[in-house]
Amino acid sequence: MHNGMALLKKIKSFAAIPWSTKWLFAEAILTTAYVKITLLFLPFRRVALWLGPLKCEPDMNAIPYQPNLVKKISFAVKLCERYTPWSTECYTRSLTAKIMLKRRNLPSTLYFGLRKDEKNSLQGHAWLQCEGITVTGLCDFSQYQVHSCFS
């Protein structure tokens, strides 16, 4: 009986979400699935075409500032992480959000960083920023040395 109540609560919570967010969530799920499949079967040089030029500064003059839309996309990608049956690592989430932002002509920068952990092995992390907002991969960035970034 407890599982039925939890399911009913989730359905009510989902029903309360605005339709625009539901559509973004659906788009995020489909895009995440596409990214996961692509990362499994294509080499990085092909995936790199999605990333944009190897640089750290996007062209912010071309597009008006839209922080609400950026935050909604960030939220949709985070929901995806919670509800998809596949794992969505930081790289997958960052690519998903970058593709969604690109569809809306919003410039963003994808960062790849490295740090050494307590065992002295390298740990990688990817995060996406748009209009001064960390869309995916929020962490203590001071721990990471930026290896490369794509705008």
N, C-alpha and C positions, 0 to 999 in steps of 0.2 A: 504494500500500500504506500510505503514511503517513496518508492520510485515514481509512482503515479503522481504524487503531490509535487515532487521535484520537477517532473516533466510539465505539469500544468503551470507551475511557477515560471519555467523557462518560456513556455508558449505565451504567457501573459506579458513577460518582459519583452519578448520579441515583438509582440503586437503593439507595445507602447512606443517602439522606436519609429521615428518618422520614415516615410517611404523613401525619401532621398538617401537616407542612411542604409536602408535595406538594399537599395539598388547598388550602392557603393560596395556593400558587403558581398553581394552576389558577384559583382565585377571582380572584387578582390579574390574571392574563392576561385573563380575561373582563371584569372591571371596567375594566381599562385600555382594552380595545377599545371598550367602551360609552362611556367618557369621551371617547376620541378622536373617535368618530363624533358624539357630542353636541356637542362643542366646534366641530366643523366646521359643524353645521347649526343650532344654536340660539344666540340672542343671549345676552349675558352676564347680562341680568336674569333669564332662565330658569335658567341655571346657578347663579346666586347663591342660588337656593332650597336648593341642596344645602349651601351653605357655613355656614348658620346665621346668627345675628344678628351684626350689625356691632359687635363688641366684642372685647376681648383677653383676657378672663378666663372660662375655662370653669367650669361648676359641678362642682368636684371632690369635693363632699361626697356626691353621689348614688351614685357607683360606687366599689367597692373597688379598691385599687391592684393593677394587673396588669402589671408591667413585662415579664415573660417573653412574654406574648401580644403586647404592643406591639412588642417586639423581633422576634418572629417575623413579624409583619405587615410591619415595616420590611424584613426580609430578603427576604420574598416579593416585595415591590414592587421591590427592587433586582435580584432575579433576573429579574423581568419586563423591566426596562430592558435587560438583557444579551441576552435570548433572543427578544424579539418582533421581527418584521420591520419594525415601524413605530417611529418615533422617540417616545421618552417624555421630554418636557421636564419641567422641575421642576414646572410647573403641573399637568401631567397626572399625574405621580407623586403630588403632594400631594393632588389630588382623589381619586385612586384609594385612597390610604391613608385619607383622611378618610371615604370611603364605607364602607370595610371596618371601620374603628373604630366608626363610627356603627351599623352592623349589630349590633355587640356591645355597644352602649350605653356605649362608652368616649368620654368628652369629649376633644376636641382643639381646637387653635387653628391656623388656617391664616393665615400671614403673607404679605403682599405687600410687598416692599421695592424701593427704587430706589437706584442709585448712578451716579455719572458715571465713565466709563472714561477712559483716557488721551487719547482723541480728543474728550473733553468731551461725549459723547453719553450719553443715559440708558440704563442697563441694568437690566432688571427681574429679580427672582428671587422664587420662592415656596418656602416651607418649612412643614412641619407639625410641631407639637410636641404631645406627649401625655404627661402625668405626668412632666414634666421631661426627657423623652427627645426628641431631634430624630429624628423618624420618617423624614422625607425632606428633601432639600435642604441637607444639612450643608455649611456654608461659614463664612467669617469674617464673622459677622453685624455686626461693628463697621463694616464697609465699607458697609452698607446702612442707609438711612433707612426705617423702617417706614412705609409709605403707608396700609395698612389691614390689619385682622385680623378674622377671623371665628371665633366659637366655637360 
